[in-house]
Amino acid sequence: MTSILLTGGAGYIGSHTYVALCEAGYRPIILDDFSNSHPAVLARLEQLTGQPVLHARGDVADVALLRGLLEQHQVQAVIHFAAHKAVGESVAQPLKYFDNNITGLIRLMQAMEQAGCRKLVFSSSATVYGDPASVPITEDFPLQHTSPYGCSKVVAESMIAGLLAAQPAWRAALLRYFNPVGAHPSGSIGEHPQGVPNNLMPYVAQVAGGKRPFLNIWGGDYPTPDGTGLRDYIHVSDLAEGHVAALRHLLDGADSFTVNLGTGRGYSVLEVLKAFSAACGRELPYQIAPRRPGDIAQCYADAGKARQLLGWQARRTLEQMCADTWRWQSSNPEGYQ
């Protein structure tokens, strides 16, 4: 059975990808320091997959630990999720983001090189497109950024490209995510934000669950149909399946590649709020607040390349995203606590 290391594998996207990998016949191993995840997810994953969860607690910057895991389990490829990911926090703490997201990647690649494991699936982000000149966004758009988080992803992609050019034995898949939302349909794993959620869907879910009094909509005067920001929301289970497709393509001997993982359409904040109100059965209160620094008007993918190259496309609707999020939130009002 092919062993795959998931750095940050106990997190939101990592845990869903773990399940998808098990379903596809792979043997995933989780490395996580639980700084932005919860150890309780491991027992949930065991219930969902019916098999013990191979895992280690530690930092992605610990080269000796990483190399030991790679060699012990004869890991064939790494899916790298261990990065900080909140745009607003990155504006407040840029050096924290550069240290973890850039230095952590360097240490990971050093350990992989030492262990002779040279296939990497990298979690990138649509933030590498900055404020795009037009939509939908294709992979050949110029790279730019509007936040330190976006900067860390642009730098990381550039470093990987440099390594690939210099070391032909390496192969990498760069996956530019749009906005992951939703939860496993069982309701047993989902997004577990610490403190006040930075992203729209978990915040709306907490409003629906009574944890927050109302939703602040950051900006109601954008050049969009209803004035609120437009984003490409993708169900986390679709995203997880995208990782499996990318991994399979790499392991089959493909050259390195970069693809967008999104649905190919944008939903406004008010559209999401309306769909979530339908999922939870009541109108949700909101107010319009000033725009946030680093935010842009609209961002959605052209996902055609992923469909052509990987045979993958997002299948789940906004209604499913909201229903699955609400099932997770209502079943686990305190997350994994």
C-alpha positions in Angstrom: 0.0 0.0 0.0 1.4 3.4 -1.0 2.3 5.6 2.0 1.6 9.3 1.9 2.6 11.9 4.5 0.1 14.7 5.3 1.8 17.6 7.1 -0.9 19.4 9.0 -3.1 16.4 8.3 -5.3 16.9 11.4 -6.5 20.3 10.2 -9.7 21.1 8.3 -8.6 20.2 4.7 -6.1 17.7 5.8 -8.6 15.6 7.8 -11.0 15.4 4.8 -8.1 14.5 2.5 -7.1 11.8 4.9 -10.6 10.2 4.5 -10.5 10.6 0.7 -7.0 9.0 0.6 -8.2 6.0 2.7 -11.2 5.6 0.4 -8.8 5.6 -2.6 -6.7 2.8 -1.2 -3.7 4.9 0.1 -2.0 4.7 3.5 -1.9 8.3 4.9 0.3 9.3 7.8 -0.5 12.5 9.7 2.1 14.9 11.1 0.6 17.8 13.1 1.6 20.0 16.0 -2.1 20.7 16.8 -1.5 24.5 16.9 -4.6 25.0 14.7 -6.3 21.7 14.9 -7.5 19.3 17.7 -6.3 15.8 18.7 -9.9 14.7 19.0 -10.0 14.6 15.1 -7.9 11.4 15.2 -10.6 9.3 16.9 -13.2 10.7 14.5 -11.0 9.7 11.5 -10.6 6.2 13.0 -14.4 5.9 13.2 -14.9 7.2 9.7 -12.3 4.9 8.1 -12.5 1.9 10.3 -8.7 1.8 10.7 -6.1 3.1 13.2 -4.7 6.5 12.3 -1.0 6.6 11.9 0.2 9.9 13.2 3.0 11.8 14.9 2.9 15.1 16.9 5.5 17.5 15.8 6.6 20.6 13.9 7.0 20.6 10.1 10.3 22.5 10.6 11.8 19.5 12.5 13.9 18.0 9.8 15.1 15.0 11.8 11.5 14.1 12.8 10.3 14.5 9.2 13.1 12.4 7.7 12.5 9.7 10.3 8.8 9.5 9.4 9.5 9.5 5.6 12.0 6.7 6.0 10.1 4.6 8.6 7.0 4.5 6.5 8.7 4.4 3.1 6.6 7.5 2.1 6.2 7.9 -1.6 4.8 11.5 -1.6 4.0 14.4 0.7 0.8 16.5 0.8 1.8 19.7 2.6 -1.0 21.4 4.5 1.0 22.7 7.5 0.7 26.5 6.9 -1.1 29.4 8.6 -3.9 30.6 6.4 -5.8 33.6 7.7 -5.4 36.7 5.5 -6.4 39.2 8.3 -4.1 37.6 10.9 -1.2 37.7 8.3 -1.7 41.5 8.0 -1.3 41.8 11.8 1.5 39.2 12.1 3.4 39.0 8.8 6.6 37.6 10.3 4.7 34.7 11.9 3.4 33.8 8.5 6.8 34.1 6.7 8.4 32.0 9.4 5.9 29.1 9.3 4.8 29.1 5.7 8.2 29.7 4.0 10.7 28.3 6.5 8.5 25.3 7.2 8.4 24.5 3.5 12.2 24.7 3.2 12.7 22.4 6.1 10.1 19.9 4.7 11.9 19.9 1.3 15.2 19.4 3.0 13.9 16.3 4.9 12.3 15.0 1.7 15.6 15.3 -0.2 17.5 13.6 2.6 15.0 10.7 2.6 14.9 10.4 -1.2 11.1 11.3 -1.4 10.8 13.9 -4.1 7.1 14.1 -4.9 5.2 17.0 -3.3 1.5 18.1 -3.5 1.5 21.7 -2.3 -1.4 23.6 -0.9 -1.3 26.9 -2.6 -4.1 29.5 -2.8 -6.1 31.8 -5.1 -4.5 34.6 -3.1 -1.5 34.2 -5.4 -3.5 36.1 -8.0 -3.9 39.2 -5.8 -6.6 41.5 -7.1 -7.0 40.0 -10.6 -7.6 42.2 -13.6 -10.6 40.0 -14.7 -12.5 36.8 -13.8 -12.6 33.9 -14.2 -8.9 33.3 -13.3 -6.8 30.9 -15.3 -3.5 29.5 -14.1 -1.4 31.7 -16.4 -2.6 34.9 -14.7 0.3 37.0 -13.3 1.2 36.3 -9.7 0.8 39.1 -7.2 -0.5 39.5 -3.6 -2.5 41.8 -1.4 -1.5 40.3 2.0 1.5 38.7 3.8 -0.4 35.3 3.5 -0.6 35.7 -0.2 3.0 36.8 -0.3 4.0 33.6 1.5 2.2 31.4 -1.1 3.8 33.3 -4.0 7.3 32.9 -2.5 6.6 29.2 -1.7 5.5 28.6 -5.3 8.6 30.4 -6.6 10.9 28.3 -4.4 9.3 25.0 -5.6 9.6 26.2 -9.2 13.3 26.9 -8.6 13.9 23.5 -7.0 12.1 21.7 -9.9 14.2 23.6 -12.4 17.5 22.7 -10.6 16.7 19.2 -9.6 14.9 17.2 -12.3 14.2 14.2 -10.0 11.6 16.3 -8.2 7.9 16.4 -9.1 5.3 18.8 -7.6 1.6 19.6 -8.0 0.7 23.1 -7.0 -3.0 23.3 -6.1 -4.4 26.8 -6.0 -7.5 26.5 -3.8 -10.3 28.9 -3.9 -12.6 29.0 -0.8 -13.0 25.7 1.0 -16.2 25.3 3.0 -18.6 22.5 4.1 -17.9 19.4 6.1 -18.0 15.6 5.9 -21.6 14.5 5.3 -21.4 12.4 8.5 -21.1 15.6 10.5 -18.2 14.1 12.5 -15.4 16.2 11.0 -15.5 19.8 9.9 -13.9 23.2 10.3 -12.8 24.0 13.9 -11.7 27.7 14.0 -10.0 28.9 17.1 -11.5 32.1 18.5 -13.4 34.3 16.1 -13.6 32.7 12.6 -11.7 34.5 9.9 -13.7 33.0 7.0 -17.3 33.6 6.0 -18.9 30.1 6.3 -17.8 29.2 9.8 -18.8 32.6 11.0 -22.3 32.3 9.4 -22.5 28.8 11.0 -21.8 30.3 14.5 -24.4 33.0 13.9 -26.9 30.2 13.0 -25.9 28.3 16.1 -26.4 31.3 18.4 -22.7 31.8 19.2 -22.5 35.1 17.4 -25.3 37.8 17.4 -25.0 38.7 13.7 -22.8 38.6 10.6 -20.6 41.6 9.8 -20.4 41.8 6.0 -17.1 43.5 5.2 -18.0 45.9 2.4 -21.4 46.4 0.7 -20.2 48.8 -2.0 -18.1 46.5 -4.2 -18.6 46.5 -8.0 -20.6 43.2 -7.8 -24.3 42.5 -8.5 -25.4 43.0 -4.9 -22.4 45.0 -3.6 -20.9 42.2 -1.5 -17.7 40.3 -2.2 -17.9 37.5 -4.7 -16.0 34.3 -4.0 -15.6 30.8 -5.5 -16.7 28.5 -2.6 -15.7 24.8 -3.0 -16.9 21.9 -0.8 -14.0 20.6 1.2 -14.9 17.0 0.1 -14.5 18.1 -3.6 -11.2 19.7 -2.6 -10.0 16.5 -0.9 -10.9 14.5 -4.0 -8.9 17.0 -6.0 -5.8 16.2 -3.9 -6.3 12.5 -4.5 -6.5 13.1 -8.3 -3.4 15.3 -8.2 -1.5 12.7 -6.2 -2.5 9.9 -8.5 -1.3 11.9 -11.5 2.1 12.6 -9.9 2.5 8.9 -8.8 1.7 7.8 -12.4 4.8 9.6 -13.5 3.4 12.9 -14.7 5.5 16.1 -15.0 5.0 18.8 -12.4 1.8 21.0 -12.8 -0.2 23.8 -11.4 -4.0 23.8 -11.3 -6.9 25.8 -9.8 -9.3 23.9 -7.6 -12.6 25.7 -7.6 -16.1 25.4 -8.9 -15.7 28.0 -11.7 -18.4 30.4 -10.4 -18.7 33.1 -7.7 -21.2 33.4 -4.9 -21.7 36.7 -3.1 -21.8 37.0 0.7 -25.6 37.7 0.6 -26.1 34.6 -1.6 -24.2 32.4 0.9 -26.2 33.9 3.8 -29.5 33.2 2.0 -28.5 29.6 1.3 -27.4 29.1 4.9 -30.7 30.6 6.2 -32.5 27.9 4.1 -30.2 25.2 5.5 -30.8 26.1 9.2 -34.4 27.1 8.8 -34.3 30.8 9.9 -33.3 34.2 8.7 -29.8 35.2 9.9 -29.1 38.7 11.0 -26.3 40.8 9.4 -25.0 44.3 9.1 -22.8 45.9 6.5 -19.4 47.0 7.8 -16.4 48.8 6.2 -14.2 46.9 3.8 -11.3 45.0 5.3 -7.7 45.7 4.2 -6.4 43.0 1.8 -9.9 42.0 0.6 -10.8 42.2 -3.1 -14.2 42.5 -4.9 -14.4 39.2 -6.7 -12.4 36.0 -7.2 -13.4 32.8 -9.0 -11.7 30.1 -10.9 -11.5 28.8 -14.4 -11.2 25.2 -13.3 -10.9 23.7 -16.9 -7.3 22.7 -16.6 -7.9 20.5 -13.6 -10.8 18.8 -15.5 -8.7 18.2 -18.6 -5.5 17.1 -16.8 -6.8 15.3 -13.7 -10.3 14.3 -14.8 -11.5 16.2 -11.7 -14.3 18.7 -11.2 -16.2 20.1 -8.2 -19.6 18.3 -8.0 -21.3 19.6 -4.8 -23.6 22.6 -4.8 -23.8 25.7 -2.5 -26.9 24.1 -0.9 -24.8 21.0 0.0 -22.0 23.2 1.3 -24.4 25.0 3.6 -26.3 21.8 4.7 -23.1 19.9 5.5 -21.7 22.9 7.4 -24.9 23.3 9.4 -24.9 19.5 10.2 -21.4 19.8 11.5 -22.0 23.0 13.5 -25.3 21.9 15.0 -23.8 18.5 16.0 -20.6 20.0 17.3 -21.3 23.5 18.6 -17.9 23.7 20.3 -16.1 22.1 17.5 -13.9 19.2 18.8 -13.8 20.5 22.4 
